[in-house]
Amino acid sequence: MLQQTIPLIYQNQPISLVNPVFARHETFHPRFGWLKKGFDAVQKNPEVFLMGDATVHLGVGKNMVRSIRYWCNAFKLLEEDKPSELGNILLDDKGLAHFVKIPLLYGYYIGIY
């Protein structure tokens, strides 16, 4: 797999680098509840995605486990399989998720917020 680092510039200010990656989502689009499910599982056990019985802990198939991990990282909710600052702000038990709907994350991801 060929990967290139693409520098982004917005209003003459550099933005963190993006590494385009393809096919790690196992062809699954992000489904409702997956982001919160993945985030909560990592809060309980940061190595949940690496466990042999991750399918039992998450209640999905093995390809879906990889997809949940991918989408949680793609939405910047996890950093190296640990909750990120954004993840904590949005999805922590005391976070904003109680006040907003999950589609807000889609808007954040595509840059309209």
MARVO-125363 format. One line per field, with one value per residue: residue in one letter; x negated, y, z of N, C-alpha, C in turn; residue number from 0. Coordinates in Angstrom, 3 decimals, decimal comma. Example, Ala and Ser with C-alpha at 12.3 -4.5 7.8 and 13.67 -1.06 7.14 Angstrom:
type <- c(A/S) .
n_xx <- c(-13,190/-12,850) .
n_yy <- c(-5,690/-2,250) .
n_zz <- c(7,800/7,080) .
ca_xx <- c(-12,300/-13,670) .
ca_yy <- c(-4,500/-1,060) .
ca_zz <- c(7,800/7,140) .
c_xx <- c(-13,200/-12,900) .
c_yy <- c(-3,300/0,030) .
c_zz <- c(7,800/7,870) .
seq <- c(0/1) .
This chain:
type <- c(M/L/Q/Q/T/I/P/L/I/Y/Q/N/Q/P/I/S/L/V/N/P/V/F/A/R/H/E/T/F/H/P/R/F/G/W/L/K/K/G/F/D/A/V/Q/K/N/P/E/V/F/L/M/G/D/A/T/V/H/L/G/V/G/K/N/M/V/R/S/I/R/Y/W/C/N/A/F/K/L/L/E/E/D/K/P/S/E/L/G/N/I/L/L/D/D/K/G/L/A/H/F/V/K/I/P/L/L/Y/G/Y/Y/I/G/I/Y) .
n_xx <- c(-0,846/-0,669/-1,505/-1,201/-2,230/-0,270/-0,541/1,536/2,907/4,530/5,923/3,369/2,068/0,416/1,902/2,416/0,770/2,002/2,495/3,404/5,385/6,531/9,216/9,236/11,521/12,946/14,959/17,261/19,523/19,556/21,571/24,581/24,057/21,688/19,375/19,585/19,750/17,225/15,551/16,343/15,639/12,858/12,254/12,767/10,996/8,035/6,848/8,782/9,392/7,374/7,684/8,415/11,045/12,513/14,733/16,765/16,788/17,519/19,747/20,066/19,112/15,808/14,692/16,151/15,214/12,631/13,399/14,828/12,738/11,153/12,917/13,307/10,741/10,483/12,380/11,121/11,574/10,181/6,741/4,059/5,307/6,285/8,426/9,012/8,547/10,656/12,458/12,997/14,206/16,531/17,712/17,337/18,675/19,536/19,573/20,371/22,120/24,515/26,048/26,086/26,634/25,234/24,737/23,430/20,734/20,157/20,343/18,243/16,146/16,140/15,602/17,413/17,928) .
n_yy <- c(-1,166/2,111/5,082/8,535/11,567/14,348/17,715/20,169/23,386/26,101/29,190/30,321/29,034/26,234/23,010/20,087/17,147/14,905/11,519/9,712/6,807/3,734/1,384/0,344/0,350/-1,888/-1,982/-1,070/1,508/4,229/3,309/4,080/4,582/3,151/4,764/5,774/3,328/2,166/4,114/4,043/1,398/1,490/3,254/1,672/-0,456/-0,015/-1,758/-3,166/-3,562/-5,189/-7,563/-11,058/-11,772/-9,556/-9,298/-10,292/-8,458/-6,099/-6,861/-7,370/-8,529/-9,795/-8,315/-6,002/-5,076/-4,214/-2,196/-0,421/0,415/1,700/3,806/5,242/6,235/7,683/9,687/11,097/10,513/8,733/8,365/6,599/4,316/5,251/7,348/10,482/14,072/15,402/13,265/12,842/15,304/15,183/12,538/11,449/10,347/12,640/14,359/16,275/14,741/14,107/16,257/16,845/15,464/12,501/12,953/15,410/14,812/13,911/16,273/17,693/16,112/16,401/19,018/21,201/22,442) .
n_zz <- c(0,000/-0,940/0,611/1,065/2,563/2,969/3,082/4,569/4,057/5,427/5,184/4,965/7,041/8,364/8,643/10,641/9,438/6,936/6,416/3,837/3,775/2,607/2,497/5,108/6,507/6,085/4,208/5,463/6,174/8,590/11,195/12,994/16,394/16,535/16,899/19,510/20,849/20,291/21,434/24,168/24,779/24,525/26,546/28,774/28,355/26,892/25,086/23,769/21,036/20,206/21,433/21,480/21,863/21,101/19,518/21,097/23,230/21,900/20,531/17,796/14,465/13,419/11,271/11,517/13,952/13,268/11,542/13,234/14,865/12,926/12,067/14,469/14,869/12,478/12,804/14,703/17,368/18,800/19,581/18,707/19,762/22,191/24,148/22,631/22,985/21,727/21,576/24,305/24,944/23,403/23,694/26,237/29,412/30,691/28,633/25,613/24,139/25,279/24,799/22,122/18,829/17,329/14,509/14,455/14,629/12,070/10,623/11,799/10,947/8,138/7,969/8,256/10,613) .
ca_xx <- c(0,000/-1,438/-0,961/-1,917/-1,802/0,194/-0,426/2,703/2,750/5,799/5,700/1,915/1,583/0,360/2,779/1,764/0,609/2,974/1,995/4,537/5,351/7,699/9,683/9,157/12,861/13,528/16,112/18,404/19,642/19,743/22,973/25,029/23,711/20,346/18,356/19,734/19,439/15,773/14,960/16,602/14,859/11,449/12,140/12,719/9,797/7,401/6,406/9,951/9,357/6,316/8,036/8,977/12,496/13,055/16,071/17,689/16,865/18,203/21,006/20,096/18,189/14,395/14,449/16,747/14,296/11,600/14,044/15,087/11,432/10,778/13,752/13,018/9,500/10,723/13,116/10,238/12,064/9,091/5,377/3,279/6,196/6,583/9,349/8,390/9,172/11,956/13,311/13,437/15,137/17,808/18,326/17,170/19,963/19,913/19,307/21,446/22,994/25,835/26,765/26,113/26,769/24,021/24,395/22,489/19,397/19,977/20,069/16,880/15,206/16,015/15,097/18,375/18,025) .
ca_yy <- c(0,000/3,337/6,188/9,787/12,575/15,528/18,867/21,004/24,783/26,799/30,593/30,468/28,387/24,776/22,164/18,809/16,355/13,861/10,335/8,998/5,359/3,180/0,018/-0,129/0,346/-3,187/-1,630/-0,640/2,926/4,353/3,075/4,776/3,933/2,567/5,671/5,758/1,975/2,020/5,025/3,504/0,173/1,869/3,842/0,566/-1,256/0,532/-2,812/-3,957/-3,915/-6,172/-8,778/-12,131/-11,813/-8,209/-9,435/-10,494/-7,207/-5,080/-7,398/-7,324/-9,459/-9,386/-7,238/-4,799/-4,599/-3,427/-1,010/0,500/0,981/2,639/4,998/6,025/6,970/8,617/10,819/11,702/10,235/7,975/8,580/5,418/3,472/5,874/8,463/11,764/15,214/15,584/12,165/13,109/16,436/14,816/11,259/11,043/10,310/14,018/15,131/16,950/13,794/14,106/17,453/16,927/14,184/11,974/13,546/16,501/14,302/13,873/17,653/18,020/15,352/16,931/20,382/22,294/23,091) .
ca_zz <- c(0,000/-1,060/1,384/0,994/3,513/2,255/3,980/4,326/4,453/5,465/5,496/5,077/8,258/8,167/9,442/10,868/8,229/6,683/5,731/3,262/3,923/1,945/2,731/6,495/7,082/5,762/3,360/6,257/6,498/10,040/11,552/14,197/17,651/16,520/17,436/20,970/21,307/20,241/22,419/25,507/24,953/24,722/27,887/29,733/28,105/25,691/24,169/23,388/19,618/19,998/22,157/20,671/22,014/20,888/18,937/22,214/23,983/21,113/20,040/16,331/13,828/13,464/10,317/12,083/14,996/12,581/10,996/14,350/15,231/11,868/12,065/15,680/14,601/11,378/13,357/15,712/18,714/19,411/19,102/19,065/20,569/23,483/23,923/22,298/23,644/21,082/22,012/25,674/24,945/22,802/24,013/27,627/30,115/31,007/27,420/24,902/23,434/25,910/24,370/20,658/18,152/16,723/13,210/14,630/14,348/10,628/10,218/12,225/10,134/6,783/8,086/8,199/11,925) .
c_xx <- c(-0,898/-0,749/-1,835/-1,374/-1,456/0,280/0,786/2,429/4,117/5,542/4,227/1,327/1,524/1,286/2,068/1,788/1,634/2,282/3,180/4,348/6,638/7,953/9,539/10,518/13,604/14,840/17,363/18,389/19,818/21,233/23,314/24,682/22,303/19,299/18,401/19,353/17,927/15,085/15,133/15,768/13,392/11,258/12,040/11,431/9,146/6,943/7,561/9,900/8,317/6,637/8,653/10,486/13,123/14,458/17,126/17,889/17,666/19,538/21,177/19,121/16,767/14,066/15,028/15,887/13,210/12,174/14,334/13,795/11,008/11,591/13,541/11,729/9,699/11,463/12,347/10,779/11,049/7,781/4,544/4,046/6,372/7,524/8,602/9,098/10,559/12,932/13,851/14,446/16,506/18,469/18,102/18,539/20,456/19,700/20,559/22,431/24,392/26,696/26,885/26,261/25,436/23,733/23,497/21,076/19,137/19,654/18,674/15,871/15,049/15,704/16,125/18,554/16,713) .
c_yy <- c(1,238/4,436/7,403/10,713/13,834/16,681/19,708/22,416/25,431/28,205/30,853/29,911/26,883/24,057/20,831/17,955/15,233/12,722/9,589/7,485/4,828/1,751/-0,482/-0,164/-0,941/-3,039/-1,256/0,874/3,054/4,250/3,768/3,949/3,365/3,470/5,676/4,394/1,760/2,877/4,481/2,252/0,494/2,527/2,752/-0,237/-0,771/-0,522/-3,667/-4,399/-4,990/-7,510/-9,808/-12,205/-10,421/-8,271/-9,611/-9,187/-6,148/-5,564/-7,324/-8,353/-8,919/-8,295/-5,924/-4,230/-3,727/-2,138/0,023/1,171/2,028/3,924/5,851/6,825/8,010/9,862/11,515/11,547/9,439/8,400/7,419/4,532/3,951/7,041/9,772/12,880/15,466/14,492/12,385/14,246/16,012/13,599/10,749/11,062/11,699/14,938/15,702/16,010/13,740/15,265/17,587/15,528/13,790/12,583/14,778/16,052/14,240/15,268/18,083/17,366/15,946/18,425/21,488/22,963/23,733) .
c_zz <- c(0,000/-0,270/1,197/2,063/2,742/3,246/3,595/4,820/4,354/5,960/5,819/6,369/8,016/9,137/9,606/9,604/8,146/5,951/5,150/3,345/3,318/2,420/4,160/7,174/6,766/4,980/4,150/6,416/8,015/10,381/12,864/15,442/17,686/17,159/18,961/21,536/21,343/21,286/23,834/25,782/25,218/26,077/28,952/29,608/26,812/24,678/23,661/21,931/19,318/20,650/21,211/20,738/21,899/20,302/20,026/22,973/23,238/20,541/18,532/15,780/13,774/12,450/10,813/13,204/14,360/12,029/12,090/14,779/14,205/11,972/13,319/15,517/13,507/11,862/14,477/17,133/19,515/18,786/19,619/20,055/22,000/23,220/23,665/23,071/23,055/21,516/23,409/25,732/24,445/23,433/25,429/28,309/30,497/29,805/26,775/24,222/24,039/25,410/22,862/20,074/17,529/15,348/13,303/14,297/12,849/10,103/10,609/11,284/8,747/6,790/7,998/9,543/12,267) .
seq <- c(0/1/2/3/4/5/6/7/8/9/10/11/12/13/14/15/16/17/18/19/20/21/22/23/24/25/26/27/28/29/30/31/32/33/34/35/36/37/38/39/40/41/42/43/44/45/46/47/48/49/50/51/52/53/54/55/56/57/58/59/60/61/62/63/64/65/66/67/68/69/70/71/72/73/74/75/76/77/78/79/80/81/82/83/84/85/86/87/88/89/90/91/92/93/94/95/96/97/98/99/100/101/102/103/104/105/106/107/108/109/110/111/112) .
